[in-house]
Amino acid sequence: MTERTLAVVSGGLRQPSSTRLLADKLAAAAGEELTRLGVTPKIETVELRDHAHEIVDNLLTGFPASAFARVVETVARADGLIAVSPIFTASYSGLFKSFVDLLPDGTLAGKPVLIGATGGTARHSLALDHAMRPLFAYTRSIVMPTGVFAAPEDWGGDEAAERLDQRVRQAAAELAAEVARRPPATPEDPFALRTSFEDLLAGE
């Protein structure tokens, strides 16, 4: 079996986190779909709350700490990305946006991305299409048609949970099919120096 790596980025701020729970459900379903397609899944999960100080430091200094540089490399080298954010005031969280801001240009270009979100009310589900989808379209990633939103009521009761699981399975199947049909990712080092020292001195 061939192997594909899925990076899972969870922007939840609390523990336990419904955002992380949704991210795990999406990752598990995508892994099952990849296995069904004859591909061995490798899941690498990143909790942004664990790197919040490093993200702020990177924003202020322009240089990533070694631990955060490894997070960026994990995303850059993945064959597909599952990105899940809590929704605050009708959009993704500031921590989630700061993380995307710090990804070097081109990191997500052409990469299949499954978007997900959680929020305190089902009205926030619109943020998937008016906030998260445009964000990843701007990075030139390939955003899956189905995004998954989970409100508090989606976690309670058999009927609600089954509807959520159906959306999860649909989105996971789309991501797995897109990842499986592509050759393994071979990205460039996101922190590699692409300008010669002479050009830097010349101000080019």
Salt bridges, closest charged atoms under 4 A:
ASP24 OD1 - ARG20 NE 2.84
GLU33 OE1 - ARG36 NH2 2.85
GLU44 OE2 - LYS42 NZ 3.40
GLU47 OE2 - ARG20 NH1 2.95
GLU54 OE1 - HIS51 ND1 2.86
GLU73 OE2 - ARG77 NE 2.75
ASP101 OD1 - LYS97 NZ 2.68
ASP105 OD1 - ARG140 NH1 3.70
ASP129 OD1 - ARG133 NE 2.84
ASP154 OD2 - ARG167 NH2 3.58
GLU159 OE2 - ARG163 NH1 3.16
GLU162 OE2 - ARG169 NH2 3.00
ASP165 OD1 - LYS25 NZ 2.71
GLU178 OE2 - ARG181 NH2 2.75
GLU178 OE2 - ARG182 NH2 2.93
GLU188 OE1 - ARG194 NH2 3.06
